[in-house]
Amino acid sequence: MRYVRLDTPKPISKIGLGTWQFGSREWGYGPEYERRAAEIVRRALDLGVTLFDTAELYGFGRSERILGAALGDDRGKVVVASKIFPLLPVAPVVQQRAVASAARLGVDGIDLYQVHQANPVVADTTTMRGMRSLQDVGLVGEVGVSNYGLRRWRFAEAALGRRVLSNQVRYSMIDRGPEEDLIPYAEQAGRIVIAYSPLAQGFLSGRYDATNPPAGAVRRANPYFLPENLERGTALIATLREVADAHDATPSQIALAYVLRHPNVVAIPGASGVEQMERNAAAAEIDLTDDEYAALVAAARAFRPVTGLAAVPRMVRARLGR
Ligand SMILES: NC(=O)c1ccc[n+]([C@@H]2O[C@H](COP(=O)([O-])OP(=O)(O)OC[C@H]3O[C@@H](n4cnc5c(N)ncnc54)[C@H](OP(=O)(O)O)[C@@H]3O)[C@@H](O)[C@H]2O)c1
């Protein structure tokens, strides 16, 4: 395992574990998955993973409970990251919700407490006042944000009066927006970009195609899995396979190596089984050559999926099986 080179109290592994899948029916993994989830966490610990990401929203608290129980006595050794869903993120609410999350996780302190997304109405001034008081009493270690643009991230830092260590955003080969400003800022200021959906929810694994889309509500709502987009992704997946073969690796591992190339980026892929966790952890060791990286960038740029409003009628048709 590799770790980010930053002055954090505990090392942060380049590959973390995302746990939205835990206790969340919408992934369609069934009741058996809860036991597997605990095995995934234990295996991740064995492999040197130190970053475990959850949120109060995931399974309405079930993900936090499953993660906390699976970590057991190892909770204090790793970076437990959770998120507040900012329905009314004024200071007293932030404080209450952190206490509730810590109780579900079974921890005395949340190592990284993140604002799940920017609230369009409530300013970060009051949210960060709540965060600061949580840090002052030791219930929260580092503060983070999620789905923030650069301006608002920096505003949140000014409001907190301390570093907002991380911004958790969608970042993968086919969602490269963070490369424009968030990643350069993280590198220059000593912050971290946490890449969520780094496998584009499994699209980049190459496991799915137009005749074999994934099950579950989450991915039915993701336009990348429209038959047309799976078809359009064929050349990109072929490039991933080519690079993967040279490393005796899988397309998913190469997709992770792509985002991890930036020193201040960590990725938190979810996993449906222990073997995926093992492969994802191993991806932290893969170094892409400049030529390989350039080939991946070119293939990713050439991929033109149907997204946004244009995707809506197609998704309705796919849902109706037409
Ligand atoms: N802050 C936010 O707003 C936000 C939003 C979304 C996610 N997140 C966080 O980010 C985490 C990861 O994002 P995500 O779950 O949306 O997407 P992801 O990590 O890109 O995709 C996860 C899925 O990819 C497949 N997969 C994982 N490893 C694989 C491997 N080695 N080989 C083949 N397939 C593999 C699995 O599905 P199958 O095996 O079923 O194909 C798995 O459930 C979440 O768990 C959550 O913690 C945060």
The ligand as an SDF file (V2000), in Angstrom:
LIG
                    3D

 48 52  0  0  0  0  0  0  0  0999 V2000
  -19.5630   12.1610   -1.6610 N   0  0  0  0  0  0  0  0  0  0  0  0
  -20.4350   11.7230   -2.5420 C   0  0  0  0  0  0  0  0  0  0  0  0
  -21.3550   12.4570   -2.9670 O   0  0  0  0  0  0  0  0  0  0  0  0
  -20.3120   10.3120   -3.0420 C   0  0  0  0  0  0  0  0  0  0  0  0
  -21.0530    9.8810   -4.1490 C   0  0  0  0  0  0  0  0  0  0  0  0
  -20.8800    8.5560   -4.5880 C   0  0  0  0  0  0  0  0  0  0  0  0
  -20.0010    7.7080   -3.9190 C   0  0  0  0  0  0  0  0  0  0  0  0
  -19.3130    8.1580   -2.8150 N   0  0  0  0  0  0  0  0  0  0  0  0
  -18.3640    7.2740   -2.0780 C   0  0  0  0  0  0  0  0  0  0  0  0
  -17.4560    6.7090   -2.9910 O   0  0  0  0  0  0  0  0  0  0  0  0
  -17.4740    5.2870   -2.9060 C   0  0  0  0  0  0  0  0  0  0  0  0
  -17.1760    4.6890   -4.2630 C   0  0  0  0  0  0  0  0  0  0  0  0
  -18.0470    5.1810   -5.2800 O   0  0  0  0  0  0  0  0  0  0  0  0
  -19.1240    4.2640   -6.0040 P   0  0  0  0  0  0  0  0  0  0  0  0
  -19.4250    3.0970   -5.1710 O   0  0  0  0  0  0  0  0  0  0  0  0
  -20.2190    5.1790   -6.4480 O   0  0  0  0  0  0  0  0  0  0  0  0
  -18.4000    3.8000   -7.3700 O   0  0  0  0  0  0  0  0  0  0  0  0
  -17.0870    2.9330   -7.7130 P   0  0  0  0  0  0  0  0  0  0  0  0
  -16.2180    2.8110   -6.5380 O   0  0  0  0  0  0  0  0  0  0  0  0
  -16.5470    3.5450   -8.9510 O   0  0  0  0  0  0  0  0  0  0  0  0
  -17.7190    1.5190   -8.1140 O   0  0  0  0  0  0  0  0  0  0  0  0
  -17.9590    0.5290   -7.1610 C   0  0  0  0  0  0  0  0  0  0  0  0
  -18.4670   -0.7280   -7.8530 C   0  0  0  0  0  0  0  0  0  0  0  0
  -17.5450   -1.1250   -8.8720 O   0  0  0  0  0  0  0  0  0  0  0  0
  -17.4270   -2.5540   -8.8950 C   0  0  0  0  0  0  0  0  0  0  0  0
  -16.0170   -2.8750   -8.5860 N   0  0  0  0  0  0  0  0  0  0  0  0
  -15.2850   -2.4610   -7.5140 C   0  0  0  0  0  0  0  0  0  0  0  0
  -14.0350   -2.9520   -7.5440 N   0  0  0  0  0  0  0  0  0  0  0  0
  -13.9580   -3.7000   -8.6750 C   0  0  0  0  0  0  0  0  0  0  0  0
  -12.9280   -4.4700   -9.2580 C   0  0  0  0  0  0  0  0  0  0  0  0
  -11.7120   -4.5650   -8.7100 N   0  0  0  0  0  0  0  0  0  0  0  0
  -13.1930   -5.1160  -10.4220 N   0  0  0  0  0  0  0  0  0  0  0  0
  -14.4250   -5.0370  -11.0110 C   0  0  0  0  0  0  0  0  0  0  0  0
  -15.4430   -4.3200  -10.4960 N   0  0  0  0  0  0  0  0  0  0  0  0
  -15.2160   -3.6520   -9.3390 C   0  0  0  0  0  0  0  0  0  0  0  0
  -18.3890   -3.0790   -7.8360 C   0  0  0  0  0  0  0  0  0  0  0  0
  -19.6610   -3.3320   -8.4320 O   0  0  0  0  0  0  0  0  0  0  0  0
  -20.0770   -4.7460   -9.1670 P   0  0  0  0  0  0  0  0  0  0  0  0
  -19.1470   -5.8120   -8.6980 O   0  0  0  0  0  0  0  0  0  0  0  0
  -21.4900   -4.9640   -8.7230 O   0  0  0  0  0  0  0  0  0  0  0  0
  -19.9840   -4.4300  -10.6260 O   0  0  0  0  0  0  0  0  0  0  0  0
  -18.5240   -1.9050   -6.8950 C   0  0  0  0  0  0  0  0  0  0  0  0
  -19.7210   -1.8860   -6.1450 O   0  0  0  0  0  0  0  0  0  0  0  0
  -18.8720    4.9670   -2.3260 C   0  0  0  0  0  0  0  0  0  0  0  0
  -18.9130    3.7060   -1.6900 O   0  0  0  0  0  0  0  0  0  0  0  0
  -19.0400    6.1010   -1.3570 C   0  0  0  0  0  0  0  0  0  0  0  0
  -18.3450    5.8340   -0.1540 O   0  0  0  0  0  0  0  0  0  0  0  0
  -19.4470    9.4500   -2.3930 C   0  0  0  0  0  0  0  0  0  0  0  0
  1  2  1  0
  2  3  2  0
  2  4  1  0
  4  5  1  0
  4 48  2  0
  5  6  2  0
  6  7  1  0
  7  8  2  0
  8  9  1  0
  8 48  1  0
  9 10  1  0
  9 46  1  0
 10 11  1  0
 11 12  1  0
 11 44  1  0
 12 13  1  0
 13 14  1  0
 14 15  2  0
 14 16  1  0
 14 17  1  0
 17 18  1  0
 18 19  2  0
 18 20  1  0
 18 21  1  0
 21 22  1  0
 22 23  1  0
 23 24  1  0
 23 42  1  0
 24 25  1  0
 25 26  1  0
 25 36  1  0
 26 27  1  0
 26 35  1  0
 27 28  2  0
 28 29  1  0
 29 30  1  0
 29 35  2  0
 30 31  1  0
 30 32  2  0
 32 33  1  0
 33 34  2  0
 34 35  1  0
 36 37  1  0
 36 42  1  0
 37 38  1  0
 38 39  2  0
 38 40  1  0
 38 41  1  0
 42 43  1  0
 44 45  1  0
 44 46  1  0
 46 47  1  0
M  CHG  2   8   1  16  -1
M  END
$$$$
